[in-house]
Structure formats: C-alpha cells, structure tokens
Amino acid sequence: MSSAGDGGDGVAADEVVLEITDSSSLSSTSTPPPPPIPISALDGPLPSPSVAVRADRSRLIESSSYFRILLGGSFRSVPSNYEPRGLRFRPISRGSELDSSGGCSESGSGYVQISCNLEATVQVLRYLFEPPAITHENFLPLLEGALFLAVENLLVDCERWFRTMGSHSSSMLVPLDFIIEVWYFAQMHGVTFVEDVCPGYLAQNFVQVISSRSFAQIPYDLLCSTIECPHLTVDSEKQLCEAILFWLSASIRPYEQLVPNSADSQLFLLSKVRVCLLPLGFAAGIKRNWVEFGNSAVCMILNLLKISFQALLGTDADDSLNSYRIRLTEHSKEIVLSGCPQLTTEILYISVLPTDLDAVFKRRIVSSYSQVDLESLVFYNELGKKVKTLSFKNVCMVDLSKCPNVHVDAAIYWLKLAFPELRTFRASHCLLFQFEDLQYLLLTCPWIKEVDLSIDMSIILPKYSIISSRFEARSEMNRNLSSYYKQSPYGYRTPIYPVFSRLSKLTLEGRNDITDNNLAELSMLDKSLCYINIKHCTLLTDNGISIFLLNCTKIHSMVLSYTSFGNQSIQTLCSFIYLDPSDSFPYHKDEGPYAMASRLRELHLEGCKGICCAGMSQLVSNLNIVKSLCLRQTSLTDGALCNFVGSSLGYLDISETVVSMVSLAPIIRRSSNLSCLKTTGCRNLLAEHGEVQSVNGNKYGGFLQEITSTCCLEDVELGWAFSPVRIDDLIPSFSKVRNMTVGLGTTIPENILHALPEICPFLESLVLRFQVISDSVVRNLLESSMNLQVLCLQYCLGSLTSFGFQTKAPALSILRLQWVTPWMTNDDLTILTHNYNLVELCLSGCKLLDSSSQEIITSGWPNLTCLNLEECGQITVDGVSSIFSCKALEDVLLRHTGRGIGRTIITDAIRELPLLRQLALDLCDASEGGYDTPNNPEGKMMRSVRMSRCKSARSCFDPRVEVSSSSKPVHKETIVLEWTSKQLRTTVVEERL
C-alpha cells in the first residue's frame, strides 16, 4: 500500500504532479517534461534542472498557504506579482482554465509547474510527507522552503530546533560556517528568531568560536552582538582581546561595510575589552601593531598599580565597577588571570558579588577584603550569611600565577565562595605563598585535585663553591589567615591539618623553604596524592624524602631533581609492601607484595648526586612500567642501565652520564613509543665497548643507526655519536621532531642543517651549540621553518653575517645569539626588530652596540619578558632608563655593557618593572662603584639578584704588576641575593652565575 503522495504511474483524483524547476536554471528553450516520481524517490540524487513529483493535493493544501492559494482556486484575490516573502516562486500550470469570475483556477488541474529553489522545495515536500530529522545540514533549505511555501508548522519546527541547539553550551553542535550562513539569510529575510539566538550561542561557546578558521568571516554586527551578550564566556580578557585584534587585522570582507566606518568600528570593538584585566606583558605587546590602544592599556594598568583600589572605589560610579569585573558566567570552565600584577583582592570579590547589590554595601564589602585579620575573618563568615555571592559550578580551573598583589588567603576564601567544583589551582611565581597558605587552601577547598605553586629555581646549586652565606627574615611579612583561623574565638577551631582526600597532584618546584617537617605534614595526603614535584627544594633531606615516600605509597609520578634524594629513599622505593585493598592500580591485580618503584610512571632525578652506583642499579632494575625517566647528571653507568627491563619509555634523559651504546641500544630497541631522547654530554656513546658486555651477546649498531631504525622522535638533545651524513639518515625518524638541541661532540654537515626544514617540517625550537653555520643555513631556517619559535645559536663558527637575518619569521619569539654575531650594529638590530616579534632576546659579544641600542630594543620589542646582554659594547654607558620602558620584563641580565648603571638600579628596576623576578648585574658596570641592596624590596615577585665582581688581571711574569685596563676583566666572585617566602639569603660563590 503506497503512502500519501506515492501513487501509480497515473495521476489519482486527489493527486497533483508538481514540476519543480530550479529558478537559477531557467532556460528559454522548451524541454520535454520529466517523468513523475513519488515523494520517496526524493532521497536520492535529483535530476537537474527540474523534477516532477506526485503529491497528495489535500496534504499540500492543508499544510502550505502557498499551495492553498495555488491549488484551492483562490488566485483571483492574489496580486499578479505575488512572491512569498519576496522570494522567487513562479507558478505556471498546464491546462489551467478561467473560472466563472475570471480568475485562474488550479483546483481541477493535475499538473502544475513551479519555478523556485529546487533543493528547498524538495526538502519541504519530504518534510510534509516523510518528515526527516532537522540537522544543520538541512536546516537552511527547510527554513528557506518553509518561507517560500509558507509552511507554518515547519517554521515552528525550525525555530524550535534552532533555539534548542542554541541553548547547548557544552560544545558547539554546529559549525561556525553554518551560523554565519544562517545569520546572513535571516537578515535578508527578516527571520527574527535567528537574530535572537545566534549572539547568545556564539557568546557561550566563544572559546571554540575563536579557534575556528571561519572566525574572521563573522559579520561585524553579529560579532558586536556576541561581545555585548551578558553570556559571553572566555577564559581570560586576553583571549577576548586577541580575538578582536585578529578579526580587525583580517582583510575587510567585500560583502560587508563596517558601520559607520572602519575607524569607528575598531574603536567600538576595542572599547568592549576590559583593559584593566589584561596581562601586562600582553598589553605591552599590543603596542607593536596597535600603538594607541596598546599605550592606553599599559597606562591604565600602571595607574592601577600606583593608585590604591580603595581610592577608585570612592571615586568611580557604581556602573564603572563593571569594567573591573572578571567575566564569569554559568558556562565558564577556566579562569586565567596569569600575568596581571594590577589584579587585587578587591577585583576578585567584585566579580562574584550580585550586580543588583546596594552600591554602598558593595563598597564596604570589597573594602573589607583588603584587610586580612581576625575581624575580617568574622566579617567573611557574616558575609556568607547576609549576601548570596555568585557561584560558578562549571569552573574547574583558576590560574592566579604572577599576580603578586592578590592577598593569598583572601583569594583562597574567594575560591571557596565562587567555585564549589574547582579542581585545579595554579599560583606559580607567587613568591609570598607560604606552606601555611597551602594548608589553609586544602582546608578551605578540600575538593581541589591539582595545585601548582612553582617558583623560579634557586641560582645556587650544590656543585658551586660557597665562600659565605647569611640569612635575614623578611620584615614585611603579614600573618596569614590560617593563623587567625586557629585562634578565632568564634568557633573556627577546625584542625588546620585534617585528613585530605582529593589532592592528587602537587607542584612545589623551586620552593627551597620547604622543610622535612612540611613534607611530613603533606604525608597526610597518602590516600590521594599521585604526583609530587619538589624539584630544587634544597632543604629537604634524604631521610625526609624517605619518610614521605614511606607514607605516600600511591605516588606514581615524582620530580625530585636537585634534591637530596639518595640511597635511603631508594631503599624505601625498592622495599616490598602489600597492596592496599582500596587501591585500583591496574598493574597489580594480585594481593602479593610489590616494590613502590615498580609502579612509578614518571621519575626525574636530574642532579641528584647522593645516589651510589649500587643504589642506582637497584632502583633502575625495579622501574618496570616507567614512561618518563630523567637520570641526567647522576651516577648512572652501563651496569645500572643494563638492569632496566621496561619497554614503555616515552621520555628518556641520560645527559651528562657515562653510559654507552652497550646499555642504551637495547632500551631504544624495546621502547617503540620513545618520542623524547636526550643524550648530550654522553662521551661514551662513541665507544665500541663499555664497562659491561652486550646483554645475551646481542649485537648493537651505532647510535645513529639505533635511533633511526626504531624511534619516531619529537624532542631530541644530541651531541656525541650523533653524526648524520645523508639527509636520508634522518628520514622518517626525525620527521615529527619539534624541539632539537645539537651540542658539543658532533658537527652537523651543512647539507643536513640546510635541509632541516625538510627533515623536520614541524620544528618549533632549535638550539645549535659549537656548530658551523652560514648565512644560507640561517636564512633557510627562518624562511622555511614556518613553526619555528625558538632559535638559539651558541658559540658557533662559520661565515655568518647580517644577511642571514634579513628575512621575516612571523612565529619566531625567542632569539639567543651568544658569541656568534660580533659584527652586529644598531642597523642590524633594527632589521631584527622589523622581522621578528620577540619576547626573549639574548645577545653576547656584540661589541659594536652603543647606548642607542637600548631605544632600538625597547621600542621594537615592547613586550620583552627576558633581556640578556653580555659583553655588548657600551649599551648602558648612559644608564638604563630605556630598558625600564619594557614593562613586561621578568628576567634582565646586564654584564659588561658599559659603566653607567646607577647605584639604585635594583630598587629602581623593582619599582619600574612590576613582573621582574631575576636581575643579574656586574659591578664593572656600576657608575658609582656598587649597588644598593634592599632587604625588603617593594616588588613582591623578586626572586634573585646576582652581582658579579671582577678583579684586575695580573701579569703572568710578575703577579704584583696589573695588566692594562683595556684587557678583559677576570671574574672573582658572584654575590647572590635570593628571596623566599620568609627570608632573604645572601650568598657569595666563586663561580660566575
């Protein structure tokens, strides 16, 4: 039995044949009519340019106003130029007759011709007789056909589907191209529900929208509506600003006119950016291409740093406080505020207070958060009862890194109020974050799973020769809120050391004020902690680490580099323990004893000198499933490495050890997933025989042969024994390499260096040390390596000139030229500023530079975060005022650059550079013989200051006679000032740091 619209070959009494001709294919030549087909045949490919379809007349009249007019005999009342919604539909009928009133009647006609949009009409006919599911692929034809043929029910269904689609925010359900196409169609034909839905849909999915290739094609009015939508969801204000600048930088589309003109449109879009929430470094970088906007942004941020936010609260209107509100919506998942030194505790709380709160009360609340004491603690708890702060349950990550002016404990309470489902908290480079603050964080927000509190590692390593050392307490330390929490008489006597259950990943890298007692307190995380990074926590002892590991047996990833990890800790890792019945570790299904080391997936022991050869052998023999292993600068030998039986390695670093191919080759062969290999400084890789014989008598090839026959590498650091001759030697094993370092022990042929862009098409970072390079090699790298972001040339030989750098490399952001460009002049420096947008610049041995070079550097790269200048002529002979205009600087080294640096350089740099963390100077450059060294610097981010001291060279024939002052000075010692969260350590070492 046929369905409606599916009759036999003849035309039934209640059927009509519709001959649909595509309006875009109208032709004056007559063609025979196509054979009629049933509705069900419309699923397949359609004949072009016309198709004849049998359909039920009653269904058409019932469902469509257009067919009701066309087939119901009512043409008399319809104007001759009638086109539904202004669209091109031309009804042409065969066998039409005039009715008694003179009108044209189709009611008796069995064959009707229609000229219209073929695809849209076919979709509508399918909908009327065999309704398909609406998707983004057929939505627009259905909507267009519904408008053409005035199918009211279909219009309702299209609107319902579109609004439902627009309400989803977990991920974009439809491509951005579809939204843009629908938006243009809706504007042309006045479809208001599309204009209502699109801005909100794009706003709540804005993070995904800006990653689309079609983002630059978004119409101006749609972009404006999206940005103004209260549901606009971004991870950071920087993300929004980047998107707007990218859109403005794209070529102007020919099919749209920015309203009212391009300049006004730019100003309008940029005015929507909350400049006070931009990272300082990003704002400084804007000046390179958007000078006026960038200068305005930097000035506003610097003013916020100088003016108390309390003063702003008293002068600004309540509406203007919205410009300080962090963009938080119900769809927010990540909040990134990293790099905003202007950010204060008050700004955090403004963002979570209800917008309809009384202005005076709002100011009182916000003002209270600038004080962290017992009275404020009481007020916080009263606030929770009186004011319902906004809560954002979808936020899972907050990043407050490099935000020194946010009070730590008040920020922790903010996390508790606003983000009940927070899982990750990052506060790296927040030097004043103490261990007690970490405890308070875990007490207040026990649901957090990952915490990152890393800071810069200490400059002083155990291998250095210390002449003297002394400590001073930081006098400006404030009591943390956890202390008040314990002392509160209002019932807040919850133990400060509860049994935490959820923290699984903890990073304390560089915090050399963490003690064994602190580590013991963290042992209470034994039920949850899986990852610990205590790299360069130098106060920890082997015994303290051992006790910690004895308690936290669920840890499977450890970064212990440059600690006192030694034989006692190894004994703990290799001792047998019994499986916890509640443990779900997949590699131990039985209940027998096992060694904790056998469960490790990541182990980094770089620089751990307290491990003996026997201990290393015992440890390595138990690492069965490890995937990431770093034994750099340890006592690793062939005998120990031959005991390694794992086959899961993806990362292996054995640099600066004495291993040979005898032990390395079997590991490379077994590790099919090895993507990172670092072997710089391994001289024995050249040897044919190591201290042990090959395992089981297996033969092994050379280093190059082994890695190219087995591995597909992505990150390599190579030196000794790496000697490729032909390009084919490195293909395909190096075809996915992104980071490459080639150091001492090998000389890469020029043909290989020249072909690196072809060998490594994804290359992002390249470090060449002690290689022979040329203009053609460097120029080809910069021109052909489209992803190259880092280029470091250190102590290289060859005929390199300025010509090698006279080409653009848009992606290059880090350039280190150390003792390779003695010919560099100010003109060459200017060329570099035009060709590369750098955030890090290191120059050594550029003796032709002068004081004018400062202005070239700082004006060309206003967003520099790292500037290292050594033996660079007379750059600082007139002072360093221009350097201070690079407000985003975090790391500055000035050594032998001209005797013109003032005595107050340290305090001036801390005051002028809000993000500065490391400063290195040389007393040879001091215009007044030395530098003032503050105990408590104004800046809260300063980690270390190094001051090198030189001595006069003496004649080798008579030590009492000084050599000419024009000779190169001889290093004597380095004075290091290093701040932790609680104290200042002043150390004098023999080495130059």
C-alpha positions, 0 to 999 in steps of 0.5 A, a space after each residue: 500500500 503506497 503512502 500519501 503522495 506515492 501513487 501509480 504511474 497515473 495521476 489519482 483524483 486527489 493527486 497533483 504532479 508538481 514540476 519543480 524547476 530550479 529558478 537559477 536554471 531557467 532556460 528559454 528553450 522548451 524541454 520535454 517534461 520529466 517523468 513523475 516520481 513519488 515523494 520517496 524517490 526524493 532521497 536520492 540524487 535529483 535530476 537537474 534542472 527540474 523534477 516532477 513529483 506526485 503529491 497528495 493535493 489535500 496534504 499540500 493544501 492543508 499544510 502550505 498557504 502557498 499551495 492553498 492559494 495555488 491549488 484551492 482556486 483562490 488566485 483571483 484575490 492574489 496580486 499578479 506579482 505575488 512572491 512569498 516573502 519576496 522570494 522567487 516562486 513562479 507558478 505556471 500550470 498546464 491546462 489551467 482554465 478561467 473560472 466563472 469570475 475570471 480568475 485562474 483556477 488550479 483546483 481541477 488541474 493535475 499538473 502544475 509547474 513551479 519555478 523556485 529553489 529546487 533543493 528547498 522545495 524538495 526538502 519541504 515536500 519530504 518534510 510534509 510527507 516523510 518528515 526527516 530529522 532537522 540537522 544543520 545540514 538541512 536546516 537552511 533549505 527547510 527554513 528557506 522552503 518553509 518561507 517560500 511555501 509558507 509552511 507554518 508548522 515547519 517554521 515552528 519546527 525550525 525555530 524550535 530546533 534552532 533555539 534548542 541547539 542554541 541553548 547547548 553550551 557544552 560544545 558547539 553542535 554546529 559549525 561556525 560556517 553554518 551560523 554565519 550562513 544562517 545569520 546572513 539569510 535571516 537578515 535578508 529575510 527578516 527571520 527574527 528568531 535567528 537574530 535572537 539566538 545566534 549572539 547568545 550561542 556564539 557568546 557561550 561557546 566563544 572559546 571554540 568560536 575563536 579557534 575556528 578558521 571561519 572566525 574572521 568571516 563573522 559579520 561585524 554586527 553579529 560579532 558586536 552582538 556576541 561581545 555585548 551578550 551578558 553570556 559571553 564566556 572566555 577564559 581570560 580578557 586576553 583571549 577576548 582581546 586577541 580575538 578582536 585584534 585578529 578579526 580587525 587585522 583580517 582583510 575587510 570582507 567585500 560583502 560587508 561595510 563596517 558601520 559607520 566606518 572602519 575607524 569607528 568600528 575598531 574603536 567600538 570593538 576595542 572599547 568592549 575589552 576590559 583593559 584593566 584585566 589584561 596581562 601586562 606583558 600582553 598589553 605591552 605587546 599590543 603596542 607593536 601593531 596597535 600603538 594607541 590602544 596598546 599605550 592606553 592599556 599599559 597606562 591604565 594598568 600602571 595607574 592601577 598599580 600606583 593608585 590604591 583600589 580603595 581610592 577608585 572605589 570612592 571615586 568611580 560610579 557604581 556602573 564603572 565597577 563593571 569594567 573591573 569585573 572578571 567575566 564569569 558566567 554559568 558556562 565558564 570552565 577556566 579562569 586565567 588571570 596569569 600575568 596581571 600584577 594590577 589584579 587585587 583582592 578587591 577585583 576578585 570579590 567584585 566579580 562574584 558579588 550580585 550586580 543588583 547589590 546596594 552600591 554602598 554595601 558593595 563598597 564596604 564589602 570589597 573594602 573589607 577584603 583588603 584587610 586580612 585579620 581576625 575581624 575580617 575573618 568574622 566579617 567573611 563568615 557574616 558575609 556568607 550569611 547576609 549576601 548570596 555571592 555568585 557561584 560558578 559550578 562549571 569552573 574547574 580551573 583558576 590560574 592566579 600565577 604572577 599576580 603578586 598583589 592578590 592577598 593569598 588567603 583572601 583569594 583562597 576564601 574567594 575560591 571557596 565562595 565562587 567555585 564549589 567544583 574547582 579542581 585545579 589551582 595554579 599560583 606559580 611565581 607567587 613568591 609570598 605563598 607560604 606552606 601555611 597558605 597551602 594548608 589553609 587552601 586544602 582546608 578551605 577547598 578540600 575538593 581541589 585535585 591539582 595545585 601548582 605553586 612553582 617558583 623560579 629555581 634557586 641560582 645556587 646549586 650544590 656543585 658551586 663553591 660557597 665562600 659565605 652565606 647569611 640569612 635575614 627574615 623578611 620584615 614585611 611579612 603579614 600573618 596569614 589567615 590560617 593563623 587567625 583561623 586557629 585562634 578565632 574565638 568564634 568557633 573556627 577551631 577546625 584542625 588546620 591539618 585534617 585528613 585530605 582526600 582529593 589532592 592528587 597532584 602537587 607542584 612545589 618546584 623551586 620552593 627551597 623553604 620547604 622543610 622535612 617537617 612540611 613534607 611530613 605534614 603533606 604525608 597526610 595526603 597518602 590516600 590521594 596524592 599521585 604526583 609530587 614535584 619538589 624539584 630544587 627544594 634544597 632543604 629537604 633531606 634524604 631521610 625526609 624524602 624517605 619518610 614521605 615516600 614511606 607514607 605516600 605509597 600511591 605516588 606514581 609520578 615524582 620530580 625530585 631533581 636537585 634534591 637530596 634524594 639518595 640511597 635511603 629513599 631508594 631503599 624505601 622505593 625498592 622495599 616490598 609492601 602489600 597492596 592496599 585493598 582500596 587501591 585500583 592500580 591496574 598493574 597489580 591485580 594480585 594481593 602479593 607484595 610489590 616494590 613502590 618503584 615498580 609502579 612509578 610512571 614518571 621519575 626525574 632525578 636530574 642532579 641528584 648526586 647522593 645516589 651510589 652506583 649500587 643504589 642506582 642499579 637497584 632502583 633502575 632494575 625495579 622501574 618496570 612500567 616507567 614512561 618518563 625517566 630523567 637520570 641526567 647528571 647522576 651516577 648512572 653507568 652501563 651496569 645500572 642501565 643494563 638492569 632496566 627491563 621496561 619497554 614503555 619509555 616515552 621520555 628518556 634523559 641520560 645527559 651528562 652520564 657515562 653510559 654507552 651504546 652497550 646499555 642504551 641500544 637495547 632500551 631504544 630497541 624495546 621502547 617503540 613509543 620513545 618520542 623524547 631522547 636526550 643524550 648530550 654530554 654522553 662521551 661514551 656513546 662513541 665507544 665500541 665497548 663499555 664497562 659491561 658486555 652486550 646483554 645475551 651477546 646481542 649485537 648493537 649498531 651505532 647510535 645513529 643507526 639505533 635511533 633511526 631504525 626504531 624511534 619516531 622522535 619529537 624532542 631530541 638533545 644530541 651531541 656525541 655519536 650523533 653524526 648524520 651524513 645523508 639527509 636520508 639518515 634522518 628520514 622518517 625518524 626525525 620527521 615529527 621532531 619539534 624541539 632539537 638541541 645539537 651540542 658539543 661532540 658532533 658537527 652537523 654537515 651543512 647539507 643536513 642543517 640546510 635541509 632541516 626544514 625538510 627533515 623536520 617540517 614541524 620544528 618549533 625550537 632549535 638550539 645549535 651549540 659549537 656548530 658551523 653555520 652560514 648565512 644560507 643555513 640561517 636564512 633557510 631556517 627562518 624562511 622555511 621553518 614556518 613553526 619555528 619559535 625558538 632559535 638559539 645559536 651558541 658559540 658557533 663558527 662559520 661565515 655568518 653575517 647580517 644577511 642571514 637575518 634579513 628575512 621575516 619569521 612571523 612565529 619566531 619569539 625567542 632569539 639567543 645569539 651568544 658569541 656568534 654575531 660580533 659584527 652586529 650594529 644598531 642597523 642590524 638590530 633594527 632589521 631584527 626588530 622589523 622581522 621578528 616579534 620577540 619576547 626573549 632576546 639574548 645577545 653576547 659579544 656584540 661589541 659594536 652596540 652603543 647606548 642607542 641600542 637600548 631605544 632600538 630594543 625597547 621600542 621594537 620589542 615592547 613586550 620583552 619578558 627576558 633581556 640578556 646582554 653580555 659583553 655588548 659594547 657600551 649599551 648602558 654607558 648612559 644608564 638604563 632608563 630605556 630598558 625600564 620602558 619594557 614593562 613586561 620584563 621578568 628576567 634582565 641580565 646586564 654584564 659588561 655593557 658599559 659603566 653607567 648603571 646607577 647605584 639604585 638600579 635594583 630598587 629602581 628596576 623593582 619599582 619600574 618593572 612590576 613582573 621582574 623576578 631575576 636581575 643579574 648585574 656586574 659591578 664593572 658596570 656600576 657608575 658609582 662603584 656598587 649597588 644598593 641592596 634592599 632587604 625588603 624590596 617593594 616588588 613582591 615577585 623578586 626572586 634573585 639578584 646576582 652581582 658579579 665582581 671582577 678583579 684586575 688581571 695580573 701579569 703572568 711574569 710578575 703577579 704584583 704588576 696589573 695588566 692594562 685596563 683595556 684587557 678583559 676583566 677576570 671574574 672573582 666572585 658572584 654575590 647572590 641575593 635570593 628571596 623566599 617566602 620568609 627570608 632573604 639569603 645572601 650568598 657569595 660563590 666563586 663561580 660566575 652565575 
